[in-house]
Amino acid sequence: MNRVEAIRERLTAELAPLALEITDDSHKHAGHASAGGGGHFRVDIVAAAFHGQSTVQRHRMVYAALAELMQQNEVHALSIQARTPDET
């Protein structure tokens, strides 16, 4: 399973998104020594689970879902756009 598939699997299992777009931006960071092999990703996610949550809380929910991948250095950097269905 590649990194994008792993991210998709975890976010789907934890947040049941109505829409999910994952972009691998790792190629833009070639030679970024501190990445240590981890990838750079953009996540645009729409989920009802975000209702009533602040931006910071939404981001924490995404990070929690991806914690294992981040600890394993599969994900080094993450840009997040997290919205509710009525914010689309």
PyMOL Python script that loads the backbone (N, CA, C, O; Angstrom):
from pymol import cmd

cmd.read_pdbstr("""\
ATOM      1  N   MET A   1       0.861  -1.178   0.000  1.00  0.00           N
ATOM      2  CA  MET A   1       0.000   0.000   0.000  1.00  0.00           C
ATOM      3  C   MET A   1       0.904   1.237   0.000  1.00  0.00           C
ATOM      4  O   MET A   1       1.834   1.334   0.801  1.00  0.00           O
ATOM      5  N   ASN A   2       0.623   2.179  -0.904  1.00  0.00           N
ATOM      6  CA  ASN A   2       1.423   3.394  -0.921  1.00  0.00           C
ATOM      7  C   ASN A   2       0.926   4.387   0.140  1.00  0.00           C
ATOM      8  O   ASN A   2      -0.102   4.161   0.778  1.00  0.00           O
ATOM      9  N   ARG A   3       1.652   5.464   0.314  1.00  0.00           N
ATOM     10  CA  ARG A   3       1.340   6.419   1.378  1.00  0.00           C
ATOM     11  C   ARG A   3      -0.027   7.072   1.205  1.00  0.00           C
ATOM     12  O   ARG A   3      -0.765   7.222   2.179  1.00  0.00           O
ATOM     13  N   VAL A   4      -0.371   7.460  -0.011  1.00  0.00           N
ATOM     14  CA  VAL A   4      -1.673   8.093  -0.247  1.00  0.00           C
ATOM     15  C   VAL A   4      -2.794   7.124   0.106  1.00  0.00           C
ATOM     16  O   VAL A   4      -3.777   7.523   0.730  1.00  0.00           O
ATOM     17  N   GLU A   5      -2.665   5.869  -0.280  1.00  0.00           N
ATOM     18  CA  GLU A   5      -3.677   4.865   0.056  1.00  0.00           C
ATOM     19  C   GLU A   5      -3.771   4.673   1.568  1.00  0.00           C
ATOM     20  O   GLU A   5      -4.868   4.524   2.106  1.00  0.00           O
ATOM     21  N   ALA A   6      -2.633   4.675   2.254  1.00  0.00           N
ATOM     22  CA  ALA A   6      -2.621   4.508   3.711  1.00  0.00           C
ATOM     23  C   ALA A   6      -3.315   5.687   4.395  1.00  0.00           C
ATOM     24  O   ALA A   6      -4.075   5.498   5.345  1.00  0.00           O
ATOM     25  N   ILE A   7      -3.052   6.899   3.911  1.00  0.00           N
ATOM     26  CA  ILE A   7      -3.704   8.093   4.463  1.00  0.00           C
ATOM     27  C   ILE A   7      -5.209   8.000   4.224  1.00  0.00           C
ATOM     28  O   ILE A   7      -6.003   8.233   5.135  1.00  0.00           O
ATOM     29  N   ARG A   8      -5.593   7.660   3.005  1.00  0.00           N
ATOM     30  CA  ARG A   8      -7.015   7.539   2.665  1.00  0.00           C
ATOM     31  C   ARG A   8      -7.708   6.502   3.552  1.00  0.00           C
ATOM     32  O   ARG A   8      -8.807   6.748   4.050  1.00  0.00           O
ATOM     33  N   GLU A   9      -7.084   5.366   3.748  1.00  0.00           N
ATOM     34  CA  GLU A   9      -7.667   4.300   4.554  1.00  0.00           C
ATOM     35  C   GLU A   9      -7.913   4.771   5.993  1.00  0.00           C
ATOM     36  O   GLU A   9      -8.986   4.534   6.550  1.00  0.00           O
ATOM     37  N   ARG A  10      -6.936   5.424   6.582  1.00  0.00           N
ATOM     38  CA  ARG A  10      -7.068   5.853   7.978  1.00  0.00           C
ATOM     39  C   ARG A  10      -8.089   6.974   8.144  1.00  0.00           C
ATOM     40  O   ARG A  10      -8.892   6.951   9.076  1.00  0.00           O
ATOM     41  N   LEU A  11      -8.061   7.949   7.245  1.00  0.00           N
ATOM     42  CA  LEU A  11      -9.013   9.057   7.352  1.00  0.00           C
ATOM     43  C   LEU A  11     -10.439   8.566   7.116  1.00  0.00           C
ATOM     44  O   LEU A  11     -11.374   9.031   7.768  1.00  0.00           O
ATOM     45  N   THR A  12     -10.605   7.635   6.192  1.00  0.00           N
ATOM     46  CA  THR A  12     -11.931   7.086   5.914  1.00  0.00           C
ATOM     47  C   THR A  12     -12.447   6.318   7.123  1.00  0.00           C
ATOM     48  O   THR A  12     -13.612   6.455   7.496  1.00  0.00           O
ATOM     49  N   ALA A  13     -11.598   5.520   7.730  1.00  0.00           N
ATOM     50  CA  ALA A  13     -12.006   4.729   8.885  1.00  0.00           C
ATOM     51  C   ALA A  13     -12.350   5.605  10.090  1.00  0.00           C
ATOM     52  O   ALA A  13     -13.296   5.305  10.818  1.00  0.00           O
ATOM     53  N   GLU A  14     -11.610   6.659  10.304  1.00  0.00           N
ATOM     54  CA  GLU A  14     -11.788   7.490  11.503  1.00  0.00           C
ATOM     55  C   GLU A  14     -12.832   8.594  11.346  1.00  0.00           C
ATOM     56  O   GLU A  14     -13.542   8.911  12.301  1.00  0.00           O
ATOM     57  N   LEU A  15     -12.933   9.187  10.140  1.00  0.00           N
ATOM     58  CA  LEU A  15     -13.746  10.389   9.984  1.00  0.00           C
ATOM     59  C   LEU A  15     -14.897  10.247   8.986  1.00  0.00           C
ATOM     60  O   LEU A  15     -15.697  11.172   8.849  1.00  0.00           O
ATOM     61  N   ALA A  16     -14.999   9.136   8.301  1.00  0.00           N
ATOM     62  CA  ALA A  16     -16.077   8.888   7.330  1.00  0.00           C
ATOM     63  C   ALA A  16     -16.333  10.106   6.444  1.00  0.00           C
ATOM     64  O   ALA A  16     -17.441  10.642   6.439  1.00  0.00           O
ATOM     65  N   PRO A  17     -15.325  10.546   5.698  1.00  0.00           N
ATOM     66  CA  PRO A  17     -15.497  11.752   4.893  1.00  0.00           C
ATOM     67  C   PRO A  17     -16.489  11.582   3.755  1.00  0.00           C
ATOM     68  O   PRO A  17     -16.631  10.502   3.181  1.00  0.00           O
ATOM     69  N   LEU A  18     -17.173  12.679   3.444  1.00  0.00           N
ATOM     70  CA  LEU A  18     -18.057  12.719   2.279  1.00  0.00           C
ATOM     71  C   LEU A  18     -17.248  13.021   1.029  1.00  0.00           C
ATOM     72  O   LEU A  18     -17.625  12.636  -0.078  1.00  0.00           O
ATOM     73  N   ALA A  19     -16.134  13.713   1.220  1.00  0.00           N
ATOM     74  CA  ALA A  19     -15.207  14.008   0.132  1.00  0.00           C
ATOM     75  C   ALA A  19     -13.801  14.008   0.712  1.00  0.00           C
ATOM     76  O   ALA A  19     -13.583  14.464   1.834  1.00  0.00           O
ATOM     77  N   LEU A  20     -12.849  13.492  -0.060  1.00  0.00           N
ATOM     78  CA  LEU A  20     -11.471  13.420   0.410  1.00  0.00           C
ATOM     79  C   LEU A  20     -10.538  13.493  -0.787  1.00  0.00           C
ATOM     80  O   LEU A  20     -10.600  12.659  -1.691  1.00  0.00           O
ATOM     81  N   GLU A  21      -9.678  14.493  -0.782  1.00  0.00           N
ATOM     82  CA  GLU A  21      -8.665  14.634  -1.820  1.00  0.00           C
ATOM     83  C   GLU A  21      -7.309  14.689  -1.145  1.00  0.00           C
ATOM     84  O   GLU A  21      -7.087  15.494  -0.241  1.00  0.00           O
ATOM     85  N   ILE A  22      -6.409  13.834  -1.584  1.00  0.00           N
ATOM     86  CA  ILE A  22      -5.062  13.773  -1.020  1.00  0.00           C
ATOM     87  C   ILE A  22      -4.073  14.019  -2.146  1.00  0.00           C
ATOM     88  O   ILE A  22      -4.112  13.349  -3.178  1.00  0.00           O
ATOM     89  N   THR A  23      -3.195  14.974  -1.944  1.00  0.00           N
ATOM     90  CA  THR A  23      -2.184  15.307  -2.943  1.00  0.00           C
ATOM     91  C   THR A  23      -0.801  15.076  -2.344  1.00  0.00           C
ATOM     92  O   THR A  23      -0.491  15.577  -1.263  1.00  0.00           O
ATOM     93  N   ASP A  24       0.020  14.320  -3.050  1.00  0.00           N
ATOM     94  CA  ASP A  24       1.396  14.069  -2.614  1.00  0.00           C
ATOM     95  C   ASP A  24       2.278  15.172  -3.189  1.00  0.00           C
ATOM     96  O   ASP A  24       2.507  15.232  -4.397  1.00  0.00           O
ATOM     97  N   ASP A  25       2.767  16.038  -2.314  1.00  0.00           N
ATOM     98  CA  ASP A  25       3.643  17.141  -2.720  1.00  0.00           C
ATOM     99  C   ASP A  25       5.107  16.855  -2.416  1.00  0.00           C
ATOM    100  O   ASP A  25       5.926  17.774  -2.402  1.00  0.00           O
ATOM    101  N   SER A  26       5.445  15.606  -2.174  1.00  0.00           N
ATOM    102  CA  SER A  26       6.806  15.241  -1.781  1.00  0.00           C
ATOM    103  C   SER A  26       7.844  15.688  -2.798  1.00  0.00           C
ATOM    104  O   SER A  26       8.948  16.085  -2.427  1.00  0.00           O
ATOM    105  N   HIS A  27       7.500  15.627  -4.066  1.00  0.00           N
ATOM    106  CA  HIS A  27       8.458  16.009  -5.109  1.00  0.00           C
ATOM    107  C   HIS A  27       8.883  17.472  -5.002  1.00  0.00           C
ATOM    108  O   HIS A  27       9.953  17.842  -5.484  1.00  0.00           O
ATOM    109  N   LYS A  28       8.061  18.297  -4.382  1.00  0.00           N
ATOM    110  CA  LYS A  28       8.394  19.717  -4.225  1.00  0.00           C
ATOM    111  C   LYS A  28       9.434  19.945  -3.131  1.00  0.00           C
ATOM    112  O   LYS A  28       9.956  21.049  -2.978  1.00  0.00           O
ATOM    113  N   HIS A  29       9.728  18.890  -2.374  1.00  0.00           N
ATOM    114  CA  HIS A  29      10.618  19.019  -1.230  1.00  0.00           C
ATOM    115  C   HIS A  29      11.845  18.118  -1.347  1.00  0.00           C
ATOM    116  O   HIS A  29      12.435  17.716  -0.345  1.00  0.00           O
ATOM    117  N   ALA A  30      12.215  17.812  -2.583  1.00  0.00           N
ATOM    118  CA  ALA A  30      13.385  16.970  -2.806  1.00  0.00           C
ATOM    119  C   ALA A  30      14.609  17.624  -2.158  1.00  0.00           C
ATOM    120  O   ALA A  30      14.842  18.823  -2.312  1.00  0.00           O
ATOM    121  N   GLY A  31      15.369  16.829  -1.443  1.00  0.00           N
ATOM    122  CA  GLY A  31      16.561  17.338  -0.784  1.00  0.00           C
ATOM    123  C   GLY A  31      16.302  17.957   0.577  1.00  0.00           C
ATOM    124  O   GLY A  31      17.229  18.465   1.208  1.00  0.00           O
ATOM    125  N   HIS A  32      15.072  17.926   1.035  1.00  0.00           N
ATOM    126  CA  HIS A  32      14.700  18.463   2.342  1.00  0.00           C
ATOM    127  C   HIS A  32      15.215  17.481   3.394  1.00  0.00           C
ATOM    128  O   HIS A  32      14.546  16.498   3.714  1.00  0.00           O
ATOM    129  N   ALA A  33      16.386  17.749   3.920  1.00  0.00           N
ATOM    130  CA  ALA A  33      17.094  16.797   4.782  1.00  0.00           C
ATOM    131  C   ALA A  33      16.297  16.392   6.013  1.00  0.00           C
ATOM    132  O   ALA A  33      16.334  15.225   6.404  1.00  0.00           O
ATOM    133  N   SER A  34      15.592  17.305   6.622  1.00  0.00           N
ATOM    134  CA  SER A  34      14.909  16.977   7.874  1.00  0.00           C
ATOM    135  C   SER A  34      13.690  16.082   7.683  1.00  0.00           C
ATOM    136  O   SER A  34      13.136  15.580   8.661  1.00  0.00           O
ATOM    137  N   ALA A  35      13.270  15.876   6.449  1.00  0.00           N
ATOM    138  CA  ALA A  35      12.103  15.018   6.206  1.00  0.00           C
ATOM    139  C   ALA A  35      12.394  13.560   6.552  1.00  0.00           C
ATOM    140  O   ALA A  35      11.482  12.820   6.920  1.00  0.00           O
ATOM    141  N   GLY A  36      13.646  13.143   6.439  1.00  0.00           N
ATOM    142  CA  GLY A  36      14.012  11.788   6.813  1.00  0.00           C
ATOM    143  C   GLY A  36      13.251  10.708   6.064  1.00  0.00           C
ATOM    144  O   GLY A  36      13.055   9.617   6.599  1.00  0.00           O
ATOM    145  N   GLY A  37      12.823  10.980   4.852  1.00  0.00           N
ATOM    146  CA  GLY A  37      12.129   9.997   4.035  1.00  0.00           C
ATOM    147  C   GLY A  37      10.619  10.103   4.073  1.00  0.00           C
ATOM    148  O   GLY A  37       9.935   9.472   3.268  1.00  0.00           O
ATOM    149  N   GLY A  38      10.088  10.888   4.993  1.00  0.00           N
ATOM    150  CA  GLY A  38       8.641  11.063   5.078  1.00  0.00           C
ATOM    151  C   GLY A  38       8.125  11.955   3.978  1.00  0.00           C
ATOM    152  O   GLY A  38       8.865  12.779   3.439  1.00  0.00           O
ATOM    153  N   GLY A  39       6.859  11.797   3.642  1.00  0.00           N
ATOM    154  CA  GLY A  39       6.271  12.554   2.551  1.00  0.00           C
ATOM    155  C   GLY A  39       5.572  13.822   3.007  1.00  0.00           C
ATOM    156  O   GLY A  39       5.238  13.993   4.179  1.00  0.00           O
ATOM    157  N   HIS A  40       5.366  14.697   2.048  1.00  0.00           N
ATOM    158  CA  HIS A  40       4.632  15.950   2.241  1.00  0.00           C
ATOM    159  C   HIS A  40       3.298  15.822   1.508  1.00  0.00           C
ATOM    160  O   HIS A  40       3.267  15.509   0.318  1.00  0.00           O
ATOM    161  N   PHE A  41       2.195  16.064   2.220  1.00  0.00           N
ATOM    162  CA  PHE A  41       0.875  15.840   1.646  1.00  0.00           C
ATOM    163  C   PHE A  41      -0.065  17.004   1.924  1.00  0.00           C
ATOM    164  O   PHE A  41       0.073  17.720   2.915  1.00  0.00           O
ATOM    165  N   ARG A  42      -1.028  17.171   1.014  1.00  0.00           N
ATOM    166  CA  ARG A  42      -2.144  18.097   1.208  1.00  0.00           C
ATOM    167  C   ARG A  42      -3.402  17.249   1.298  1.00  0.00           C
ATOM    168  O   ARG A  42      -3.621  16.346   0.491  1.00  0.00           O
ATOM    169  N   VAL A  43      -4.228  17.557   2.302  1.00  0.00           N
ATOM    170  CA  VAL A  43      -5.477  16.834   2.501  1.00  0.00           C
ATOM    171  C   VAL A  43      -6.616  17.838   2.489  1.00  0.00           C
ATOM    172  O   VAL A  43      -6.623  18.791   3.269  1.00  0.00           O
ATOM    173  N   ASP A  44      -7.569  17.625   1.613  1.00  0.00           N
ATOM    174  CA  ASP A  44      -8.812  18.408   1.589  1.00  0.00           C
ATOM    175  C   ASP A  44      -9.912  17.421   1.939  1.00  0.00           C
ATOM    176  O   ASP A  44     -10.217  16.514   1.164  1.00  0.00           O
ATOM    177  N   ILE A  45     -10.507  17.605   3.115  1.00  0.00           N
ATOM    178  CA  ILE A  45     -11.456  16.629   3.630  1.00  0.00           C
ATOM    179  C   ILE A  45     -12.748  17.321   4.058  1.00  0.00           C
ATOM    180  O   ILE A  45     -12.727  18.370   4.703  1.00  0.00           O
ATOM    181  N   VAL A  46     -13.862  16.716   3.687  1.00  0.00           N
ATOM    182  CA  VAL A  46     -15.189  17.195   4.082  1.00  0.00           C
ATOM    183  C   VAL A  46     -15.839  16.065   4.882  1.00  0.00           C
ATOM    184  O   VAL A  46     -16.019  14.956   4.379  1.00  0.00           O
ATOM    185  N   ALA A  47     -16.191  16.368   6.149  1.00  0.00           N
ATOM    186  CA  ALA A  47     -16.768  15.333   7.003  1.00  0.00           C
ATOM    187  C   ALA A  47     -17.740  15.950   8.002  1.00  0.00           C
ATOM    188  O   ALA A  47     -17.499  17.026   8.549  1.00  0.00           O
ATOM    189  N   ALA A  48     -18.840  15.243   8.226  1.00  0.00           N
ATOM    190  CA  ALA A  48     -19.814  15.679   9.224  1.00  0.00           C
ATOM    191  C   ALA A  48     -19.204  15.671  10.624  1.00  0.00           C
ATOM    192  O   ALA A  48     -19.672  16.391  11.505  1.00  0.00           O
ATOM    193  N   ALA A  49     -18.171  14.870  10.834  1.00  0.00           N
ATOM    194  CA  ALA A  49     -17.507  14.787  12.137  1.00  0.00           C
ATOM    195  C   ALA A  49     -16.923  16.126  12.581  1.00  0.00           C
ATOM    196  O   ALA A  49     -16.635  16.315  13.763  1.00  0.00           O
ATOM    197  N   PHE A  50     -16.750  17.047  11.647  1.00  0.00           N
ATOM    198  CA  PHE A  50     -16.169  18.347  11.971  1.00  0.00           C
ATOM    199  C   PHE A  50     -17.197  19.362  12.482  1.00  0.00           C
ATOM    200  O   PHE A  50     -16.819  20.445  12.930  1.00  0.00           O
ATOM    201  N   HIS A  51     -18.480  19.029  12.420  1.00  0.00           N
ATOM    202  CA  HIS A  51     -19.515  19.953  12.904  1.00  0.00           C
ATOM    203  C   HIS A  51     -19.216  20.367  14.339  1.00  0.00           C
ATOM    204  O   HIS A  51     -18.939  19.520  15.188  1.00  0.00           O
ATOM    205  N   GLY A  52     -19.271  21.660  14.606  1.00  0.00           N
ATOM    206  CA  GLY A  52     -19.084  22.189  15.947  1.00  0.00           C
ATOM    207  C   GLY A  52     -17.646  22.222  16.423  1.00  0.00           C
ATOM    208  O   GLY A  52     -17.381  22.585  17.569  1.00  0.00           O
ATOM    209  N   GLN A  53     -16.710  21.846  15.557  1.00  0.00           N
ATOM    210  CA  GLN A  53     -15.299  21.820  15.922  1.00  0.00           C
ATOM    211  C   GLN A  53     -14.587  23.045  15.343  1.00  0.00           C
ATOM    212  O   GLN A  53     -14.883  23.479  14.229  1.00  0.00           O
ATOM    213  N   SER A  54     -13.653  23.590  16.106  1.00  0.00           N
ATOM    214  CA  SER A  54     -12.833  24.702  15.609  1.00  0.00           C
ATOM    215  C   SER A  54     -11.831  24.161  14.588  1.00  0.00           C
ATOM    216  O   SER A  54     -11.662  22.949  14.452  1.00  0.00           O
ATOM    217  N   THR A  55     -11.183  25.055  13.887  1.00  0.00           N
ATOM    218  CA  THR A  55     -10.159  24.645  12.919  1.00  0.00           C
ATOM    219  C   THR A  55      -9.078  23.826  13.607  1.00  0.00           C
ATOM    220  O   THR A  55      -8.656  22.794  13.084  1.00  0.00           O
ATOM    221  N   VAL A  56      -8.631  24.268  14.757  1.00  0.00           N
ATOM    222  CA  VAL A  56      -7.591  23.544  15.490  1.00  0.00           C
ATOM    223  C   VAL A  56      -8.081  22.145  15.881  1.00  0.00           C
ATOM    224  O   VAL A  56      -7.340  21.172  15.748  1.00  0.00           O
ATOM    225  N   GLN A  57      -9.311  22.041  16.358  1.00  0.00           N
ATOM    226  CA  GLN A  57      -9.852  20.732  16.724  1.00  0.00           C
ATOM    227  C   GLN A  57      -9.962  19.811  15.507  1.00  0.00           C
ATOM    228  O   GLN A  57      -9.684  18.616  15.602  1.00  0.00           O
ATOM    229  N   ARG A  58     -10.362  20.360  14.387  1.00  0.00           N
ATOM    230  CA  ARG A  58     -10.461  19.563  13.150  1.00  0.00           C
ATOM    231  C   ARG A  58      -9.088  19.026  12.750  1.00  0.00           C
ATOM    232  O   ARG A  58      -8.942  17.856  12.396  1.00  0.00           O
ATOM    233  N   HIS A  59      -8.098  19.891  12.813  1.00  0.00           N
ATOM    234  CA  HIS A  59      -6.741  19.471  12.453  1.00  0.00           C
ATOM    235  C   HIS A  59      -6.247  18.396  13.418  1.00  0.00           C
ATOM    236  O   HIS A  59      -5.593  17.439  13.002  1.00  0.00           O
ATOM    237  N   ARG A  60      -6.555  18.549  14.694  1.00  0.00           N
ATOM    238  CA  ARG A  60      -6.166  17.530  15.674  1.00  0.00           C
ATOM    239  C   ARG A  60      -6.826  16.187  15.358  1.00  0.00           C
ATOM    240  O   ARG A  60      -6.212  15.136  15.535  1.00  0.00           O
ATOM    241  N   MET A  61      -8.058  16.221  14.897  1.00  0.00           N
ATOM    242  CA  MET A  61      -8.751  14.988  14.527  1.00  0.00           C
ATOM    243  C   MET A  61      -8.045  14.296  13.369  1.00  0.00           C
ATOM    244  O   MET A  61      -7.889  13.075  13.369  1.00  0.00           O
ATOM    245  N   VAL A  62      -7.620  15.076  12.385  1.00  0.00           N
ATOM    246  CA  VAL A  62      -6.897  14.517  11.234  1.00  0.00           C
ATOM    247  C   VAL A  62      -5.552  13.964  11.699  1.00  0.00           C
ATOM    248  O   VAL A  62      -5.183  12.844  11.346  1.00  0.00           O
ATOM    249  N   TYR A  63      -4.817  14.751  12.493  1.00  0.00           N
ATOM    250  CA  TYR A  63      -3.525  14.280  13.000  1.00  0.00           C
ATOM    251  C   TYR A  63      -3.688  13.006  13.831  1.00  0.00           C
ATOM    252  O   TYR A  63      -2.866  12.096  13.724  1.00  0.00           O
ATOM    253  N   ALA A  64      -4.724  12.926  14.649  1.00  0.00           N
ATOM    254  CA  ALA A  64      -4.955  11.728  15.460  1.00  0.00           C
ATOM    255  C   ALA A  64      -5.180  10.506  14.575  1.00  0.00           C
ATOM    256  O   ALA A  64      -4.686   9.418  14.868  1.00  0.00           O
ATOM    257  N   ALA A  65      -5.927  10.695  13.498  1.00  0.00           N
ATOM    258  CA  ALA A  65      -6.187   9.582  12.577  1.00  0.00           C
ATOM    259  C   ALA A  65      -4.912   9.112  11.878  1.00  0.00           C
ATOM    260  O   ALA A  65      -4.788   7.945  11.507  1.00  0.00           O
ATOM    261  N   LEU A  66      -3.973  10.033  11.705  1.00  0.00           N
ATOM    262  CA  LEU A  66      -2.735   9.713  10.977  1.00  0.00           C
ATOM    263  C   LEU A  66      -1.534   9.541  11.901  1.00  0.00           C
ATOM    264  O   LEU A  66      -0.400   9.460  11.427  1.00  0.00           O
ATOM    265  N   ALA A  67      -1.764   9.483  13.206  1.00  0.00           N
ATOM    266  CA  ALA A  67      -0.667   9.455  14.178  1.00  0.00           C
ATOM    267  C   ALA A  67       0.332   8.330  13.906  1.00  0.00           C
ATOM    268  O   ALA A  67       1.542   8.548  13.961  1.00  0.00           O
ATOM    269  N   GLU A  68      -0.158   7.162  13.620  1.00  0.00           N
ATOM    270  CA  GLU A  68       0.750   6.031  13.387  1.00  0.00           C
ATOM    271  C   GLU A  68       1.646   6.279  12.176  1.00  0.00           C
ATOM    272  O   GLU A  68       2.843   5.995  12.220  1.00  0.00           O
ATOM    273  N   LEU A  69       1.073   6.805  11.102  1.00  0.00           N
ATOM    274  CA  LEU A  69       1.867   7.091   9.908  1.00  0.00           C
ATOM    275  C   LEU A  69       2.906   8.174  10.179  1.00  0.00           C
ATOM    276  O   LEU A  69       4.010   8.133   9.636  1.00  0.00           O
ATOM    277  N   MET A  70       2.554   9.130  11.010  1.00  0.00           N
ATOM    278  CA  MET A  70       3.494  10.199  11.335  1.00  0.00           C
ATOM    279  C   MET A  70       4.615   9.669  12.230  1.00  0.00           C
ATOM    280  O   MET A  70       5.773  10.048  12.059  1.00  0.00           O
ATOM    281  N   GLN A  71       4.280   8.801  13.176  1.00  0.00           N
ATOM    282  CA  GLN A  71       5.296   8.211  14.052  1.00  0.00           C
ATOM    283  C   GLN A  71       6.252   7.322  13.273  1.00  0.00           C
ATOM    284  O   GLN A  71       7.428   7.215  13.621  1.00  0.00           O
ATOM    285  N   GLN A  72       5.757   6.690  12.231  1.00  0.00           N
ATOM    286  CA  GLN A  72       6.587   5.824  11.387  1.00  0.00           C
ATOM    287  C   GLN A  72       7.320   6.628  10.311  1.00  0.00           C
ATOM    288  O   GLN A  72       8.025   6.057   9.480  1.00  0.00           O
ATOM    289  N   ASN A  73       7.155   7.937  10.328  1.00  0.00           N
ATOM    290  CA  ASN A  73       7.759   8.866   9.373  1.00  0.00           C
ATOM    291  C   ASN A  73       7.310   8.620   7.937  1.00  0.00           C
ATOM    292  O   ASN A  73       8.040   8.933   6.996  1.00  0.00           O
ATOM    293  N   GLU A  74       6.125   8.067   7.765  1.00  0.00           N
ATOM    294  CA  GLU A  74       5.538   7.953   6.435  1.00  0.00           C
ATOM    295  C   GLU A  74       4.990   9.311   6.002  1.00  0.00           C
ATOM    296  O   GLU A  74       4.961   9.627   4.813  1.00  0.00           O
ATOM    297  N   VAL A  75       4.556  10.107   6.973  1.00  0.00           N
ATOM    298  CA  VAL A  75       4.069  11.464   6.731  1.00  0.00           C
ATOM    299  C   VAL A  75       4.949  12.399   7.538  1.00  0.00           C
ATOM    300  O   VAL A  75       5.028  12.298   8.762  1.00  0.00           O
ATOM    301  N   HIS A  76       5.606  13.310   6.839  1.00  0.00           N
ATOM    302  CA  HIS A  76       6.474  14.288   7.501  1.00  0.00           C
ATOM    303  C   HIS A  76       5.775  15.631   7.656  1.00  0.00           C
ATOM    304  O   HIS A  76       5.885  16.283   8.695  1.00  0.00           O
ATOM    305  N   ALA A  77       5.057  16.038   6.615  1.00  0.00           N
ATOM    306  CA  ALA A  77       4.379  17.339   6.626  1.00  0.00           C
ATOM    307  C   ALA A  77       2.987  17.185   6.042  1.00  0.00           C
ATOM    308  O   ALA A  77       2.757  16.409   5.115  1.00  0.00           O
ATOM    309  N   LEU A  78       2.055  17.957   6.621  1.00  0.00           N
ATOM    310  CA  LEU A  78       0.661  17.821   6.226  1.00  0.00           C
ATOM    311  C   LEU A  78       0.003  19.192   6.192  1.00  0.00           C
ATOM    312  O   LEU A  78       0.037  19.935   7.173  1.00  0.00           O
ATOM    313  N   SER A  79      -0.592  19.516   5.063  1.00  0.00           N
ATOM    314  CA  SER A  79      -1.393  20.730   4.917  1.00  0.00           C
ATOM    315  C   SER A  79      -2.849  20.280   4.881  1.00  0.00           C
ATOM    316  O   SER A  79      -3.217  19.411   4.090  1.00  0.00           O
ATOM    317  N   ILE A  80      -3.677  20.876   5.742  1.00  0.00           N
ATOM    318  CA  ILE A  80      -5.040  20.372   5.920  1.00  0.00           C
ATOM    319  C   ILE A  80      -6.077  21.448   5.624  1.00  0.00           C
ATOM    320  O   ILE A  80      -5.986  22.571   6.118  1.00  0.00           O
ATOM    321  N   GLN A  81      -7.060  21.086   4.813  1.00  0.00           N
ATOM    322  CA  GLN A  81      -8.285  21.861   4.614  1.00  0.00           C
ATOM    323  C   GLN A  81      -9.400  20.950   5.083  1.00  0.00           C
ATOM    324  O   GLN A  81      -9.734  19.973   4.413  1.00  0.00           O
ATOM    325  N   ALA A  82      -9.991  21.274   6.258  1.00  0.00           N
ATOM    326  CA  ALA A  82     -11.017  20.424   6.847  1.00  0.00           C
ATOM    327  C   ALA A  82     -12.319  21.211   6.964  1.00  0.00           C
ATOM    328  O   ALA A  82     -12.382  22.234   7.646  1.00  0.00           O
ATOM    329  N   ARG A  83     -13.361  20.714   6.284  1.00  0.00           N
ATOM    330  CA  ARG A  83     -14.642  21.426   6.249  1.00  0.00           C
ATOM    331  C   ARG A  83     -15.799  20.493   6.563  1.00  0.00           C
ATOM    332  O   ARG A  83     -15.691  19.272   6.450  1.00  0.00           O
ATOM    333  N   THR A  84     -16.903  21.100   6.959  1.00  0.00           N
ATOM    334  CA  THR A  84     -18.146  20.357   7.128  1.00  0.00           C
ATOM    335  C   THR A  84     -18.883  20.366   5.793  1.00  0.00           C
ATOM    336  O   THR A  84     -18.546  21.161   4.916  1.00  0.00           O
ATOM    337  N   PRO A  85     -19.878  19.503   5.617  1.00  0.00           N
ATOM    338  CA  PRO A  85     -20.624  19.487   4.355  1.00  0.00           C
ATOM    339  C   PRO A  85     -21.267  20.826   4.008  1.00  0.00           C
ATOM    340  O   PRO A  85     -21.345  21.180   2.831  1.00  0.00           O
ATOM    341  N   ASP A  86     -21.726  21.574   5.003  1.00  0.00           N
ATOM    342  CA  ASP A  86     -22.358  22.858   4.701  1.00  0.00           C
ATOM    343  C   ASP A  86     -21.356  23.970   4.428  1.00  0.00           C
ATOM    344  O   ASP A  86     -21.760  25.088   4.106  1.00  0.00           O
ATOM    345  N   GLU A  87     -20.079  23.701   4.545  1.00  0.00           N
ATOM    346  CA  GLU A  87     -19.042  24.688   4.239  1.00  0.00           C
ATOM    347  C   GLU A  87     -18.455  24.501   2.845  1.00  0.00           C
ATOM    348  O   GLU A  87     -17.537  25.229   2.468  1.00  0.00           O
ATOM    349  N   THR A  88     -18.952  23.564   2.087  1.00  0.00           N
ATOM    350  CA  THR A  88     -18.382  23.292   0.767  1.00  0.00           C
ATOM    351  C   THR A  88     -18.957  24.206  -0.290  1.00  0.00           C
ATOM    352  O   THR A  88     -18.585  24.110  -1.459  1.00  0.00           O
TER     353      THR A  88
END
""", "prot")
cmd.dss("prot")
cmd.show_as("cartoon", "prot")
cmd.util.cbc("prot")
cmd.orient("prot")
